[in-house]
Amino acid sequence: MGFRIQKRVKVGKKSHVNVSNSGVSTSVKIGRLTLNSRGRNSIRLFKGLSLKF
């Protein structure tokens, strides 16, 4: 069993800095679309369900 560290810090109205075991990244939310600096993007279909691409 391994441990996972993840911290999300809000830096603006719709932007965050994400800190985890694998490093630091940023994310920006534009409407239903979330863009991540590592290329992990997702779109929110409705509450509780999102599609990652």
ROZAMI-788881 format. One record per residue: x, y, z of N, C-alpha, C, CB in turn; chain; residue in one letter. Coordinates in Angstrom, 3 decimals. Glycine has a CB too. Example, Ala and Ser with C-alpha at 12.3 -4.5 7.8 and 13.67 -1.06 7.14 Angstrom:
<atoms>
atom nxx:13.190 | nyy:-5.690 | nzz:7.800 | caxx:12.300 | cayy:-4.500 | cazz:7.800 | cxx:13.200 | cyy:-3.300 | czz:7.800 | cbxx:11.308 | cbyy:-4.473 | cbzz:9.046 | chain:A | res:A
atom nxx:12.850 | nyy:-2.250 | nzz:7.080 | caxx:13.670 | cayy:-1.060 | cazz:7.140 | cxx:12.900 | cyy:0.030 | czz:7.870 | cbxx:14.084 | cbyy:-0.598 | cbzz:5.725 | chain:A | res:S
</atoms>
This chain:
<atoms>
atom nxx:0.850 | nyy:-1.165 | nzz:0.000 | caxx:0.000 | cayy:0.000 | cazz:0.000 | cxx:0.899 | cyy:1.232 | czz:0.000 | cbxx:-0.969 | cbyy:-0.004 | cbzz:1.221 | chain:A | res:M
atom nxx:0.612 | nyy:2.174 | nzz:-0.901 | caxx:1.403 | cayy:3.390 | cazz:-0.984 | cxx:0.602 | cyy:4.601 | czz:-0.547 | cbxx:1.917 | cbyy:3.588 | cbzz:-2.392 | chain:A | res:G
atom nxx:1.317 | nyy:5.654 | nzz:-0.267 | caxx:0.674 | cayy:6.902 | cazz:0.123 | cxx:0.659 | cyy:7.855 | czz:-1.055 | cbxx:1.390 | cbyy:7.541 | cbzz:1.327 | chain:A | res:F
atom nxx:-0.374 | nyy:8.642 | nzz:-1.139 | caxx:-0.519 | cayy:9.612 | cazz:-2.213 | cxx:-0.725 | cyy:10.978 | czz:-1.585 | cbxx:-1.701 | cbyy:9.243 | cbzz:-3.163 | chain:A | res:R
atom nxx:0.042 | nyy:11.951 | nzz:-2.064 | caxx:-0.071 | cayy:13.322 | cazz:-1.570 | cxx:-0.625 | cyy:14.186 | czz:-2.686 | cbxx:1.304 | cbyy:13.867 | cbzz:-1.071 | chain:A | res:I
atom nxx:-1.655 | nyy:14.961 | nzz:-2.383 | caxx:-2.223 | cayy:15.864 | cazz:-3.373 | cxx:-2.777 | cyy:17.089 | czz:-2.659 | cbxx:-3.329 | cbyy:15.158 | cbzz:-4.207 | chain:A | res:Q
atom nxx:-2.411 | nyy:18.265 | nzz:-3.134 | caxx:-2.882 | cayy:19.524 | cazz:-2.557 | cxx:-3.254 | cyy:20.450 | czz:-3.694 | cbxx:-1.804 | cbyy:20.175 | cbzz:-1.633 | chain:A | res:K
atom nxx:-4.381 | nyy:21.103 | nzz:-3.576 | caxx:-4.868 | cayy:22.032 | cazz:-4.594 | cxx:-5.041 | cyy:23.398 | czz:-3.945 | cbxx:-6.212 | cbyy:21.534 | cbzz:-5.229 | chain:A | res:R
atom nxx:-4.352 | nyy:24.413 | nzz:-4.499 | caxx:-4.380 | cayy:25.760 | cazz:-3.941 | cxx:-4.999 | cyy:26.706 | czz:-4.969 | cbxx:-2.947 | cbyy:26.232 | cbzz:-3.539 | chain:A | res:V
atom nxx:-6.024 | nyy:27.423 | nzz:-4.565 | caxx:-6.689 | cayy:28.367 | cazz:-5.451 | cxx:-5.853 | cyy:29.632 | czz:-5.561 | cbxx:-8.113 | cbyy:28.693 | cbzz:-4.945 | chain:A | res:K
atom nxx:-5.533 | nyy:30.051 | nzz:-6.797 | caxx:-4.712 | cayy:31.243 | cazz:-6.997 | cxx:-5.465 | cyy:32.354 | czz:-7.726 | cbxx:-3.463 | cbyy:30.882 | cbzz:-7.771 | chain:A | res:V
atom nxx:-6.642 | nyy:32.064 | nzz:-8.222 | caxx:-7.471 | cayy:33.050 | cazz:-8.900 | cxx:-8.912 | cyy:32.595 | czz:-8.838 | cbxx:-7.019 | cbyy:33.256 | cbzz:-10.368 | chain:A | res:G
atom nxx:-9.778 | nyy:33.344 | nzz:-9.497 | caxx:-11.196 | cayy:32.998 | cazz:-9.441 | cxx:-11.465 | cyy:31.617 | czz:-10.034 | cbxx:-12.019 | cbyy:34.046 | cbzz:-10.176 | chain:A | res:K
atom nxx:-10.775 | nyy:31.277 | nzz:-11.142 | caxx:-11.004 | cayy:29.979 | cazz:-11.790 | cxx:-9.712 | cyy:29.254 | czz:-12.113 | cbxx:-11.804 | cbyy:30.166 | cbzz:-13.058 | chain:A | res:K
atom nxx:-8.658 | nyy:29.494 | nzz:-11.328 | caxx:-7.392 | cayy:28.807 | cazz:-11.570 | cxx:-6.821 | cyy:28.246 | czz:-10.271 | cbxx:-6.383 | cbyy:29.758 | cbzz:-12.225 | chain:A | res:S
atom nxx:-6.092 | nyy:27.141 | nzz:-10.406 | caxx:-5.527 | cayy:26.435 | cazz:-9.265 | cxx:-4.102 | cyy:25.998 | czz:-9.556 | cbxx:-6.387 | cbyy:25.225 | cbzz:-8.903 | chain:A | res:H
atom nxx:-3.335 | nyy:25.816 | nzz:-8.504 | caxx:-2.024 | cayy:25.173 | cazz:-8.583 | cxx:-2.175 | cyy:23.840 | czz:-7.866 | cbxx:-0.868 | cbyy:26.069 | cbzz:-7.940 | chain:A | res:V
atom nxx:-1.813 | nyy:22.769 | nzz:-8.553 | caxx:-1.942 | cayy:21.418 | cazz:-8.022 | cxx:-0.562 | cyy:20.885 | czz:-7.672 | cbxx:-2.651 | cbyy:20.484 | cbzz:-9.035 | chain:A | res:N
atom nxx:-0.398 | nyy:20.398 | nzz:-6.442 | caxx:0.869 | cayy:19.836 | cazz:-5.982 | cxx:0.616 | cyy:18.382 | czz:-5.605 | cbxx:1.460 | cbyy:20.648 | cbzz:-4.769 | chain:A | res:V
atom nxx:1.413 | nyy:17.465 | nzz:-6.188 | caxx:1.266 | cayy:16.044 | cazz:-5.896 | cxx:2.628 | cyy:15.377 | czz:-5.893 | cbxx:0.334 | cbyy:15.365 | cbzz:-6.918 | chain:A | res:S
atom nxx:2.622 | nyy:14.062 | nzz:-5.697 | caxx:3.876 | cayy:13.304 | cazz:-5.700 | cxx:4.625 | cyy:13.468 | czz:-7.014 | cbxx:3.603 | cbyy:11.826 | cbzz:-5.441 | chain:A | res:N
atom nxx:3.909 | nyy:13.608 | nzz:-8.112 | caxx:4.539 | cayy:13.671 | cazz:-9.431 | cxx:4.955 | cyy:15.085 | czz:-9.836 | cbxx:3.599 | cbyy:13.114 | cbzz:-10.465 | chain:A | res:S
atom nxx:4.711 | nyy:16.094 | nzz:-9.010 | caxx:5.156 | cayy:17.446 | cazz:-9.316 | cxx:4.068 | cyy:18.490 | czz:-9.161 | cbxx:5.690 | cbyy:17.496 | cbzz:-10.702 | chain:A | res:G
atom nxx:4.288 | nyy:19.627 | nzz:-9.820 | caxx:3.392 | cayy:20.776 | cazz:-9.725 | cxx:2.794 | cyy:21.052 | czz:-11.102 | cbxx:4.145 | cbyy:22.032 | cbzz:-9.184 | chain:A | res:V
atom nxx:1.499 | nyy:21.372 | nzz:-11.142 | caxx:0.845 | cayy:21.755 | cazz:-12.386 | cxx:-0.187 | cyy:22.831 | czz:-12.093 | cbxx:0.185 | cbyy:20.531 | cbzz:-13.071 | chain:A | res:S
atom nxx:-0.675 | nyy:23.460 | nzz:-13.142 | caxx:-1.714 | cayy:24.477 | cazz:-12.999 | cxx:-2.939 | cyy:24.048 | czz:-13.795 | cbxx:-1.206 | cbyy:25.870 | cbzz:-13.473 | chain:A | res:T
atom nxx:-4.099 | nyy:24.514 | nzz:-13.367 | caxx:-5.328 | cayy:24.233 | cazz:-14.094 | cxx:-6.200 | cyy:25.481 | czz:-14.120 | cbxx:-6.087 | cbyy:23.050 | cbzz:-13.456 | chain:A | res:S
atom nxx:-6.895 | nyy:25.649 | nzz:-15.246 | caxx:-7.781 | cayy:26.794 | cazz:-15.444 | cxx:-9.129 | cyy:26.272 | czz:-15.909 | cbxx:-7.185 | cbyy:27.812 | cbzz:-16.473 | chain:A | res:V
atom nxx:-10.195 | nyy:26.780 | nzz:-15.309 | caxx:-11.538 | cayy:26.362 | cazz:-15.675 | cxx:-12.188 | cyy:27.440 | czz:-16.536 | cbxx:-12.389 | cbyy:26.076 | cbzz:-14.415 | chain:A | res:K
atom nxx:-12.682 | nyy:27.024 | nzz:-17.709 | caxx:-13.368 | cayy:27.924 | cazz:-18.634 | cxx:-14.730 | cyy:27.312 | czz:-18.917 | cbxx:-12.542 | cbyy:28.145 | cbzz:-19.967 | chain:A | res:I
atom nxx:-15.739 | nyy:27.775 | nzz:-18.210 | caxx:-17.069 | cayy:27.187 | cazz:-18.349 | cxx:-17.062 | cyy:25.750 | czz:-17.879 | cbxx:-17.551 | cbyy:27.267 | cbzz:-19.799 | chain:A | res:G
atom nxx:-17.447 | nyy:24.818 | nzz:-18.755 | caxx:-17.456 | cayy:23.392 | cazz:-18.425 | cxx:-16.128 | cyy:22.711 | czz:-18.732 | cbxx:-18.565 | cbyy:22.696 | cbzz:-19.179 | chain:A | res:R
atom nxx:-15.199 | nyy:23.423 | nzz:-19.341 | caxx:-13.913 | cayy:22.874 | cazz:-19.765 | cxx:-12.823 | cyy:23.202 | czz:-18.756 | cbxx:-13.531 | cbyy:23.410 | cbzz:-21.146 | chain:A | res:L
atom nxx:-12.018 | nyy:22.206 | nzz:-18.384 | caxx:-10.878 | cayy:22.401 | cazz:-17.496 | cxx:-9.609 | cyy:22.071 | czz:-18.259 | cbxx:-11.001 | cbyy:21.525 | cbzz:-16.216 | chain:A | res:T
atom nxx:-8.679 | nyy:23.027 | nzz:-18.329 | caxx:-7.411 | cayy:22.846 | cazz:-19.027 | cxx:-6.293 | cyy:22.737 | czz:-18.009 | cbxx:-7.143 | cbyy:24.010 | cbzz:-20.012 | chain:A | res:L
atom nxx:-5.454 | nyy:21.711 | nzz:-18.149 | caxx:-4.359 | cayy:21.459 | cazz:-17.232 | cxx:-3.040 | cyy:21.659 | czz:-17.964 | cbxx:-4.452 | cbyy:20.036 | cbzz:-16.635 | chain:A | res:N
atom nxx:-2.020 | nyy:22.160 | nzz:-17.277 | caxx:-0.729 | cayy:22.426 | cazz:-17.905 | cxx:-0.021 | cyy:21.146 | czz:-18.358 | cbxx:0.161 | cbyy:23.188 | cbzz:-16.944 | chain:A | res:S
atom nxx:-0.424 | nyy:20.008 | nzz:-17.864 | caxx:0.167 | cayy:18.731 | cazz:-18.279 | cxx:-0.587 | cyy:18.090 | czz:-19.436 | cbxx:0.205 | cbyy:17.771 | cbzz:-17.108 | chain:A | res:R
atom nxx:-1.595 | nyy:18.765 | nzz:-19.957 | caxx:-2.341 | cayy:18.224 | cazz:-21.079 | cxx:-3.493 | cyy:17.320 | czz:-20.695 | cbxx:-1.430 | cbyy:17.486 | cbzz:-21.955 | chain:A | res:G
atom nxx:-3.808 | nyy:17.253 | nzz:-19.423 | caxx:-4.947 | cayy:16.448 | cazz:-18.963 | cxx:-6.171 | cyy:17.344 | czz:-18.909 | cbxx:-4.666 | cbyy:15.797 | cbzz:-17.562 | chain:A | res:R
atom nxx:-6.971 | nyy:17.305 | nzz:-19.934 | caxx:-8.127 | cayy:18.180 | cazz:-20.035 | cxx:-9.403 | cyy:17.383 | czz:-19.805 | cbxx:-8.165 | cbyy:18.877 | cbzz:-21.404 | chain:A | res:N
atom nxx:-10.449 | nyy:18.069 | nzz:-19.336 | caxx:-11.724 | cayy:17.401 | cazz:-19.123 | cxx:-12.863 | cyy:18.373 | czz:-19.375 | cbxx:-11.810 | cbyy:16.826 | cbzz:-17.699 | chain:A | res:S
atom nxx:-14.021 | nyy:17.809 | nzz:-19.669 | caxx:-15.232 | cayy:18.602 | cazz:-19.860 | cxx:-16.306 | cyy:18.019 | czz:-18.946 | cbxx:-15.697 | cbyy:18.603 | cbzz:-21.371 | chain:A | res:I
atom nxx:-16.987 | nyy:18.899 | nzz:-18.241 | caxx:-18.036 | cayy:18.477 | cazz:-17.311 | cxx:-19.337 | cyy:18.316 | czz:-18.085 | cbxx:-18.208 | cbyy:19.503 | cbzz:-16.143 | chain:A | res:R
atom nxx:-19.866 | nyy:17.101 | nzz:-18.099 | caxx:-21.116 | cayy:16.825 | cazz:-18.799 | cxx:-22.308 | cyy:17.284 | czz:-17.974 | cbxx:-21.236 | cbyy:15.333 | cbzz:-19.117 | chain:A | res:L
atom nxx:-22.333 | nyy:16.898 | nzz:-16.718 | caxx:-23.288 | cayy:17.395 | cazz:-15.735 | cxx:-22.750 | cyy:17.062 | czz:-14.363 | cbxx:-24.710 | cbyy:16.786 | cbzz:-15.948 | chain:A | res:F
atom nxx:-23.392 | nyy:17.514 | nzz:-13.313 | caxx:-22.876 | cayy:17.352 | cazz:-11.964 | cxx:-22.542 | cyy:15.898 | czz:-11.654 | cbxx:-23.876 | cbyy:17.877 | cbzz:-10.958 | chain:A | res:K
atom nxx:-21.288 | nyy:15.659 | nzz:-11.292 | caxx:-20.855 | cayy:14.326 | cazz:-10.934 | cxx:-20.296 | cyy:13.492 | czz:-12.083 | cbxx:-21.978 | cbyy:13.613 | cbzz:-10.333 | chain:A | res:G
atom nxx:-20.349 | nyy:13.988 | nzz:-13.329 | caxx:-19.858 | cayy:13.223 | cazz:-14.461 | cxx:-19.061 | cyy:14.115 | czz:-15.400 | cbxx:-21.017 | cbyy:12.563 | cbzz:-15.207 | chain:A | res:L
atom nxx:-17.814 | nyy:13.712 | nzz:-15.644 | caxx:-16.974 | cayy:14.468 | cazz:-16.568 | cxx:-16.283 | cyy:13.511 | czz:-17.527 | cbxx:-15.933 | cbyy:15.319 | cbzz:-15.802 | chain:A | res:S
atom nxx:-15.852 | nyy:14.039 | nzz:-18.652 | caxx:-15.184 | cayy:13.273 | cazz:-19.694 | cxx:-13.769 | cyy:13.781 | czz:-19.829 | cbxx:-15.939 | cbyy:13.371 | cbzz:-21.043 | chain:A | res:L
atom nxx:-12.780 | nyy:12.914 | nzz:-19.638 | caxx:-11.378 | cayy:13.305 | cazz:-19.752 | cxx:-10.868 | cyy:12.984 | czz:-21.139 | cbxx:-10.521 | cbyy:12.602 | cbzz:-18.689 | chain:A | res:K
atom nxx:-10.080 | nyy:13.916 | nzz:-21.702 | caxx:-9.496 | cayy:13.678 | cazz:-23.033 | cxx:-8.134 | cyy:14.276 | czz:-23.116 | cbxx:-10.375 | cbyy:14.247 | cbzz:-24.137 | chain:A | res:F
</atoms>
